[in-house]
C-alpha cells in the first residue's frame, strides 16, 4: 500500500438507490421538456408563418393573373 487513506461513506443522503435514480431521471426529463418545449413551439410557429407567407404570395399572384385576364376581355 502507498499510504493513501480512504474513508468510505454510505449515508442515506449520499447513496444512490434505484428509486432515487428513477427520480433523478424523471427530474432531468422534466427539465429537458421545460427547456425544449418553448423552443419547439417557436420553431413550429416560424415554419407556419413562412408557409402562410408563401400561400399568401401564391394567392396574390393568382388574383393578379385573374385581374389581368378580366382586363383583356
C-alpha positions in Angstrom: 0.0 0.0 0.0 1.2 3.5 -0.7 -0.1 5.2 2.4 -3.3 6.6 0.9 -6.1 6.9 3.4 -9.6 6.4 2.1 -12.8 6.6 4.0 -16.0 5.0 2.7 -19.2 6.9 3.4 -22.6 5.3 2.7 -25.0 7.6 4.4 -28.7 7.7 3.4 -28.1 11.1 1.8 -25.1 10.0 -0.3 -26.1 6.5 -1.5 -28.0 6.0 -4.8 -30.9 3.6 -5.0 -32.9 2.6 -8.0 -35.8 4.7 -6.7 -33.6 7.7 -6.3 -32.1 7.2 -9.7 -35.5 6.9 -11.2 -36.4 10.2 -9.5 -33.3 11.9 -10.9 -34.1 10.7 -14.4 -37.7 11.9 -14.2 -36.5 15.3 -13.0 -33.9 15.5 -15.8 -36.6 14.6 -18.4 -39.0 17.3 -16.9 -36.3 20.0 -17.0 -35.4 19.0 -20.6 -39.0 19.2 -21.6 -39.4 22.6 -19.9 -36.4 23.8 -21.9 -37.1 22.3 -25.3 -40.9 22.8 -25.3 -40.9 26.5 -25.9 -38.1 26.1 -28.5 -40.2 23.6 -30.4 -43.3 25.9 -30.3 -41.2 28.8 -31.5 -39.8 26.8 -34.4 -43.1 25.4 -35.4 -44.7 28.9 -35.4 -41.8 30.2 -37.6 -42.3 27.4 -40.1 -46.1 28.0 -40.1 -45.5 31.8 -40.7 -43.2 31.0 -43.6 -45.9 28.7 -45.1 -48.6 31.3 -44.7 -46.4 33.9 -46.4 -45.8 31.5 -49.3 -49.5 30.7 -49.6 -50.4 34.5 -49.5 -47.8 35.2 -52.2 -49.3 32.4 -54.4 -52.8 33.7 -53.9 -51.8 37.3 -54.7 -50.2 36.0 -57.9 -53.3 34.1 -58.9 -55.5 37.2 -58.1 -53.3 39.4 -60.2 -53.5 36.9 -63.1 -57.3 36.8 -62.9 -57.5 40.6 -62.9 -55.2 40.7 -65.9 -57.4 38.2 -67.7 -60.5 40.2 -66.8 -58.9 43.4 -68.2 -58.2 41.7 -71.5 -61.8 40.6 -72.1 
